[in-house]
Amino acid sequence: MTSLRCPDFAVAFFVAEIAKKDWKGASIGMAVGITMQNVLRHSMTDYDQLLLCGAKREDARRRVQPSINGMIASWKNSK
C-alpha cells in the first residue's frame, strides 16, 4: 500500500483486516488487493443492497467496480 496515498485511518483498518485471516499461499500484495476490494465493495458501495434486491453476485460486482476503481485511483492521485 505504500505506492498508494491511502488515508492513514484506512491503512490501519486494512492492516487489521488482513491480520484476521490466514493468507497461506498468497503474497502480501494479493492480500492487500483482495482486502481493499472487499472492504470497499461492502462498505462504500450499494453492493449488498443490490444482492438483497436479487442481483446476481457477478452483476452486482460489475456494477460497483467502477466506484471501487475510482476510490483507489483517487488515492493514487492524492498528494
N, CA, C and O atoms as a GROMACS GRO file, in nm:
protein
  316
    1MET      N    1   0.081  -0.119   0.000
    1MET     CA    2   0.000   0.000   0.000
    1MET      C    3   0.085   0.125   0.000
    1MET      O    4   0.032   0.236  -0.007
    2THR      N    5   0.215   0.111   0.008
    2THR     CA    6   0.298   0.230   0.014
    2THR      C    7   0.292   0.311  -0.113
    2THR      O    8   0.313   0.432  -0.109
    3SER      N    9   0.265   0.248  -0.229
    3SER     CA   10   0.256   0.325  -0.352
    3SER      C   11   0.126   0.404  -0.359
    3SER      O   12   0.116   0.501  -0.434
    4LEU      N   13   0.028   0.364  -0.283
    4LEU     CA   14  -0.097   0.439  -0.274
    4LEU      C   15  -0.085   0.542  -0.164
    4LEU      O   16  -0.016   0.520  -0.064
    5ARG      N   17  -0.151   0.652  -0.182
    5ARG     CA   18  -0.155   0.752  -0.075
    5ARG      C   19  -0.287   0.735   0.000
    5ARG      O   20  -0.365   0.829   0.018
    6CYS      N   21  -0.307   0.613   0.041
    6CYS     CA   22  -0.427   0.575   0.113
    6CYS      C   23  -0.430   0.649   0.247
    6CYS      O   24  -0.326   0.659   0.313
    7PRO      N   25  -0.546   0.700   0.288
    7PRO     CA   26  -0.554   0.769   0.417
    7PRO      C   27  -0.505   0.680   0.531
    7PRO      O   28  -0.528   0.559   0.531
    8ASP      N   29  -0.438   0.741   0.628
    8ASP     CA   30  -0.381   0.665   0.740
    8ASP      C   31  -0.484   0.578   0.811
    8ASP      O   32  -0.455   0.464   0.848
    9PHE      N   33  -0.606   0.633   0.832
    9PHE     CA   34  -0.709   0.554   0.901
    9PHE      C   35  -0.744   0.429   0.820
    9PHE      O   36  -0.771   0.324   0.878
   10ALA      N   37  -0.742   0.440   0.688
   10ALA     CA   38  -0.775   0.326   0.602
   10ALA      C   39  -0.662   0.224   0.605
   10ALA      O   40  -0.688   0.104   0.608
   11VAL      N   41  -0.539   0.271   0.604
   11VAL     CA   42  -0.425   0.179   0.611
   11VAL      C   43  -0.435   0.095   0.738
   11VAL      O   44  -0.420  -0.027   0.734
   12ALA      N   45  -0.459   0.161   0.851
   12ALA     CA   46  -0.470   0.090   0.978
   12ALA      C   47  -0.584  -0.012   0.974
   12ALA      O   48  -0.570  -0.123   1.025
   13PHE      N   49  -0.696   0.026   0.915
   13PHE     CA   50  -0.809  -0.064   0.906
   13PHE      C   51  -0.776  -0.185   0.818
   13PHE      O   52  -0.804  -0.298   0.855
   14PHE      N   53  -0.715  -0.160   0.701
   14PHE     CA   54  -0.680  -0.270   0.611
   14PHE      C   55  -0.580  -0.365   0.675
   14PHE      O   56  -0.591  -0.486   0.661
   15VAL      N   57  -0.483  -0.310   0.746
   15VAL     CA   58  -0.384  -0.394   0.815
   15VAL      C   59  -0.454  -0.485   0.916
   15VAL      O   60  -0.425  -0.604   0.924
   16ALA      N   61  -0.547  -0.428   0.993
   16ALA     CA   62  -0.620  -0.508   1.091
   16ALA      C   63  -0.703  -0.617   1.023
   16ALA      O   64  -0.709  -0.730   1.072
   17GLU      N   65  -0.766  -0.584   0.912
   17GLU     CA   66  -0.846  -0.683   0.839
   17GLU      C   67  -0.758  -0.795   0.782
   17GLU      O   68  -0.793  -0.912   0.790
   18ILE      N   69  -0.645  -0.758   0.726
   18ILE     CA   70  -0.553  -0.856   0.669
   18ILE      C   71  -0.502  -0.950   0.778
   18ILE      O   72  -0.489  -1.070   0.756
   19ALA      N   73  -0.474  -0.896   0.895
   19ALA     CA   74  -0.421  -0.976   1.006
   19ALA      C   75  -0.521  -1.078   1.058
   19ALA      O   76  -0.480  -1.174   1.124
   20LYS      N   77  -0.648  -1.062   1.030
   20LYS     CA   78  -0.751  -1.154   1.081
   20LYS      C   79  -0.753  -1.287   1.007
   20LYS      O   80  -0.809  -1.384   1.058
   21LYS      N   81  -0.692  -1.294   0.888
   21LYS     CA   82  -0.704  -1.414   0.805
   21LYS      C   83  -0.570  -1.485   0.789
   21LYS      O   84  -0.463  -1.426   0.808
   22ASP      N   85  -0.578  -1.612   0.755
   22ASP     CA   86  -0.461  -1.690   0.720
   22ASP      C   87  -0.447  -1.682   0.568
   22ASP      O   88  -0.529  -1.737   0.495
   23TRP      N   89  -0.344  -1.615   0.521
   23TRP     CA   90  -0.325  -1.591   0.378
   23TRP      C   91  -0.227  -1.692   0.319
   23TRP      O   92  -0.141  -1.657   0.238
   24LYS      N   93  -0.239  -1.815   0.360
   24LYS     CA   94  -0.150  -1.921   0.314
   24LYS      C   95  -0.146  -1.923   0.160
   24LYS      O   96  -0.249  -1.934   0.094
   25GLY      N   97  -0.026  -1.912   0.106
   25GLY     CA   98  -0.009  -1.919  -0.039
   25GLY      C   99  -0.030  -1.788  -0.112
   25GLY      O  100  -0.014  -1.783  -0.234
   26ALA      N  101  -0.066  -1.681  -0.041
   26ALA     CA  102  -0.091  -1.552  -0.105
   26ALA      C  103   0.021  -1.454  -0.070
   26ALA      O  104   0.072  -1.453   0.042
   27SER      N  105   0.058  -1.374  -0.167
   27SER     CA  106   0.156  -1.269  -0.140
   27SER      C  107   0.089  -1.158  -0.059
   27SER      O  108  -0.033  -1.152  -0.052
   28ILE      N  109   0.170  -1.072   0.000
   28ILE     CA  110   0.113  -0.960   0.075
   28ILE      C  111   0.037  -0.868  -0.020
   28ILE      O  112  -0.067  -0.812   0.017
   29GLY      N  113   0.088  -0.852  -0.141
   29GLY     CA  114   0.018  -0.769  -0.239
   29GLY      C  115  -0.120  -0.824  -0.272
   29GLY      O  116  -0.216  -0.748  -0.284
   30MET      N  117  -0.130  -0.954  -0.286
   30MET     CA  118  -0.259  -1.018  -0.314
   30MET      C  119  -0.353  -0.999  -0.195
   30MET      O  120  -0.471  -0.968  -0.213
   31ALA      N  121  -0.301  -1.017  -0.074
   31ALA     CA  122  -0.384  -1.000   0.046
   31ALA      C  123  -0.436  -0.857   0.055
   31ALA      O  124  -0.552  -0.834   0.088
   32VAL      N  125  -0.349  -0.760   0.027
   32VAL     CA  126  -0.390  -0.620   0.031
   32VAL      C  127  -0.497  -0.592  -0.074
   32VAL      O  128  -0.599  -0.531  -0.044
   33GLY      N  129  -0.474  -0.638  -0.196
   33GLY     CA  130  -0.569  -0.614  -0.303
   33GLY      C  131  -0.706  -0.675  -0.275
   33GLY      O  132  -0.808  -0.609  -0.294
   34ILE      N  133  -0.707  -0.798  -0.232
   34ILE     CA  134  -0.834  -0.865  -0.202
   34ILE      C  135  -0.906  -0.794  -0.088
   34ILE      O  136  -1.027  -0.771  -0.095
   35THR      N  137  -0.832  -0.761   0.015
   35THR     CA  138  -0.894  -0.694   0.131
   35THR      C  139  -0.949  -0.558   0.093
   35THR      O  140  -1.061  -0.523   0.130
   36MET      N  141  -0.871  -0.479   0.018
   36MET     CA  142  -0.919  -0.348  -0.023
   36MET      C  143  -1.047  -0.360  -0.106
   36MET      O  144  -1.143  -0.288  -0.083
   37GLN      N  145  -1.047  -0.450  -0.202
   37GLN     CA  146  -1.165  -0.469  -0.287
   37GLN      C  147  -1.286  -0.506  -0.202
   37GLN      O  148  -1.394  -0.449  -0.218
   38ASN      N  149  -1.269  -0.602  -0.112
   38ASN     CA  150  -1.381  -0.649  -0.029
   38ASN      C  151  -1.435  -0.540   0.063
   38ASN      O  152  -1.556  -0.520   0.072
   39VAL      N  153  -1.345  -0.472   0.131
   39VAL     CA  154  -1.388  -0.367   0.224
   39VAL      C  155  -1.460  -0.256   0.150
   39VAL      O  156  -1.568  -0.213   0.191
   40LEU      N  157  -1.401  -0.209   0.041
   40LEU     CA  158  -1.465  -0.101  -0.035
   40LEU      C  159  -1.598  -0.147  -0.095
   40LEU      O  160  -1.695  -0.071  -0.093
   41ARG      N  161  -1.603  -0.267  -0.146
   41ARG     CA  162  -1.727  -0.318  -0.207
   41ARG      C  163  -1.840  -0.320  -0.105
   41ARG      O  164  -1.951  -0.275  -0.134
   42HIS      N  165  -1.812  -0.373   0.014
   42HIS     CA  166  -1.919  -0.390   0.113
   42HIS      C  167  -1.951  -0.264   0.193
   42HIS      O  168  -2.064  -0.246   0.237
   43SER      N  169  -1.853  -0.177   0.211
   43SER     CA  170  -1.878  -0.060   0.298
   43SER      C  171  -1.895   0.071   0.224
   43SER      O  172  -1.947   0.167   0.281
   44MET      N  173  -1.853   0.078   0.097
   44MET     CA  174  -1.856   0.207   0.027
   44MET      C  175  -1.940   0.206  -0.100
   44MET      O  176  -1.942   0.304  -0.174
   45THR      N  177  -2.010   0.096  -0.126
   45THR     CA  178  -2.096   0.088  -0.244
   45THR      C  179  -2.232   0.029  -0.204
   45THR      O  180  -2.253  -0.009  -0.089
   46ASP      N  181  -2.321   0.023  -0.301
   46ASP     CA  182  -2.452  -0.036  -0.276
   46ASP      C  183  -2.456  -0.185  -0.312
   46ASP      O  184  -2.562  -0.240  -0.342
   47TYR      N  185  -2.339  -0.250  -0.310
   47TYR     CA  186  -2.327  -0.391  -0.346
   47TYR      C  187  -2.422  -0.480  -0.267
   47TYR      O  188  -2.496  -0.559  -0.325
   48ASP      N  189  -2.421  -0.468  -0.136
   48ASP     CA  190  -2.506  -0.554  -0.053
   48ASP      C  191  -2.654  -0.528  -0.081
   48ASP      O  192  -2.735  -0.621  -0.080
   49GLN      N  193  -2.689  -0.404  -0.104
   49GLN     CA  194  -2.829  -0.372  -0.137
   49GLN      C  195  -2.869  -0.434  -0.271
   49GLN      O  196  -2.980  -0.484  -0.286
   50LEU      N  197  -2.777  -0.432  -0.368
   50LEU     CA  198  -2.805  -0.495  -0.497
   50LEU      C  199  -2.832  -0.644  -0.479
   50LEU      O  200  -2.924  -0.699  -0.541
   51LEU      N  201  -2.753  -0.710  -0.395
   51LEU     CA  202  -2.774  -0.852  -0.369
   51LEU      C  203  -2.909  -0.876  -0.302
   51LEU      O  204  -2.981  -0.970  -0.336
   52LEU      N  205  -2.944  -0.791  -0.208
   52LEU     CA  206  -3.073  -0.804  -0.139
   52LEU      C  207  -3.191  -0.785  -0.234
   52LEU      O  208  -3.299  -0.841  -0.213
   53CYS      N  209  -3.168  -0.707  -0.338
   53CYS     CA  210  -3.275  -0.682  -0.436
   53CYS      C  211  -3.278  -0.788  -0.545
   53CYS      O  212  -3.358  -0.779  -0.639
   54GLY      N  213  -3.192  -0.889  -0.534
   54GLY     CA  214  -3.198  -1.002  -0.626
   54GLY      C  215  -3.094  -1.002  -0.737
   54GLY      O  216  -3.096  -1.090  -0.823
   55ALA      N  217  -3.002  -0.907  -0.737
   55ALA     CA  218  -2.898  -0.907  -0.839
   55ALA      C  219  -2.806  -1.026  -0.818
   55ALA      O  220  -2.781  -1.067  -0.704
   56LYS      N  221  -2.758  -1.081  -0.927
   56LYS     CA  222  -2.659  -1.188  -0.917
   56LYS      C  223  -2.527  -1.128  -0.872
   56LYS      O  224  -2.496  -1.013  -0.904
   57ARG      N  225  -2.450  -1.206  -0.798
   57ARG     CA  226  -2.323  -1.159  -0.743
   57ARG      C  227  -2.233  -1.099  -0.851
   57ARG      O  228  -2.176  -0.991  -0.832
   58GLU      N  229  -2.219  -1.167  -0.964
   58GLU     CA  230  -2.131  -1.118  -1.071
   58GLU      C  231  -2.181  -0.985  -1.126
   58GLU      O  232  -2.101  -0.896  -1.154
   59ASP      N  233  -2.312  -0.971  -1.142
   59ASP     CA  234  -2.369  -0.846  -1.192
   59ASP      C  235  -2.351  -0.733  -1.092
   59ASP      O  236  -2.318  -0.621  -1.130
   60ALA      N  237  -2.372  -0.762  -0.965
   60ALA     CA  238  -2.355  -0.660  -0.861
   60ALA      C  239  -2.210  -0.615  -0.855
   60ALA      O  240  -2.182  -0.495  -0.844
   61ARG      N  241  -2.117  -0.709  -0.862
   61ARG     CA  242  -1.975  -0.672  -0.861
   61ARG      C  243  -1.940  -0.585  -0.981
   61ARG      O  244  -1.869  -0.486  -0.967
   62ARG      N  245  -1.989  -0.622  -1.096
   62ARG     CA  246  -1.962  -0.546  -1.218
   62ARG      C  247  -2.016  -0.404  -1.207
   62ARG      O  248  -1.952  -0.309  -1.253
   63ARG      N  249  -2.132  -0.389  -1.146
   63ARG     CA  250  -2.193  -0.256  -1.132
   63ARG      C  251  -2.117  -0.166  -1.036
   63ARG      O  252  -2.108  -0.045  -1.060
   64VAL      N  253  -2.061  -0.221  -0.929
   64VAL     CA  254  -1.994  -0.137  -0.829
   64VAL      C  255  -1.844  -0.121  -0.855
   64VAL      O  256  -1.781  -0.033  -0.796
   65GLN      N  257  -1.787  -0.203  -0.942
   65GLN     CA  258  -1.642  -0.198  -0.964
   65GLN      C  259  -1.592  -0.060  -1.010
   65GLN      O  260  -1.485  -0.019  -0.965
   66PRO      N  261  -1.663   0.012  -1.096
   66PRO     CA  262  -1.614   0.146  -1.132
   66PRO      C  263  -1.598   0.239  -1.012
   66PRO      O  264  -1.505   0.319  -1.007
   67SER      N  265  -1.688   0.229  -0.916
   67SER     CA  266  -1.677   0.312  -0.794
   67SER      C  267  -1.553   0.273  -0.714
   67SER      O  268  -1.481   0.360  -0.664
   68ILE      N  269  -1.530   0.145  -0.701
   68ILE     CA  270  -1.412   0.097  -0.628
   68ILE      C  271  -1.285   0.143  -0.699
   68ILE      O  272  -1.192   0.192  -0.635
   69ASN      N  273  -1.283   0.126  -0.830
   69ASN     CA  274  -1.166   0.170  -0.907
   69ASN      C  275  -1.143   0.319  -0.890
   69ASN      O  276  -1.028   0.364  -0.880
   70GLY      N  277  -1.250   0.396  -0.886
   70GLY     CA  278  -1.238   0.541  -0.868
   70GLY      C  279  -1.181   0.577  -0.732
   70GLY      O  280  -1.098   0.668  -0.722
   71MET      N  281  -1.225   0.507  -0.628
   71MET     CA  282  -1.171   0.534  -0.494
   71MET      C  283  -1.022   0.505  -0.489
   71MET      O  284  -0.944   0.585  -0.437
   72ILE      N  285  -0.982   0.392  -0.543
   72ILE     CA  286  -0.840   0.355  -0.542
   72ILE      C  287  -0.759   0.452  -0.628
   72ILE      O  288  -0.648   0.490  -0.591
   73ALA      N  289  -0.815   0.491  -0.742
   73ALA     CA  290  -0.745   0.588  -0.830
   73ALA      C  291  -0.727   0.722  -0.760
   73ALA      O  292  -0.624   0.787  -0.776
   74SER      N  293  -0.825   0.762  -0.682
   74SER     CA  294  -0.813   0.890  -0.612
   74SER      C  295  -0.700   0.886  -0.509
   74SER      O  296  -0.634   0.987  -0.484
   75TRP      N  297  -0.676   0.770  -0.450
   75TRP     CA  298  -0.565   0.756  -0.356
   75TRP      C  299  -0.432   0.763  -0.431
   75TRP      O  300  -0.335   0.819  -0.380
   76LYS      N  301  -0.428   0.708  -0.550
   76LYS     CA  302  -0.304   0.711  -0.629
   76LYS      C  303  -0.272   0.854  -0.670
   76LYS      O  304  -0.155   0.890  -0.683
   77ASN      N  305  -0.374   0.935  -0.692
   77ASN     CA  306  -0.354   1.071  -0.741
   77ASN      C  307  -0.346   1.176  -0.632
   77ASN      O  308  -0.318   1.292  -0.661
   78SER      N  309  -0.372   1.137  -0.507
   78SER     CA  310  -0.371   1.236  -0.398
   78SER      C  311  -0.228   1.270  -0.361
   78SER      O  312  -0.135   1.193  -0.387
   79LYS      N  313  -0.213   1.385  -0.299
   79LYS     CA  314  -0.078   1.428  -0.259
   79LYS      C  315  -0.066   1.435  -0.110
   79LYS      O  316   0.040   1.469  -0.059
   0.00000   0.00000   0.00000
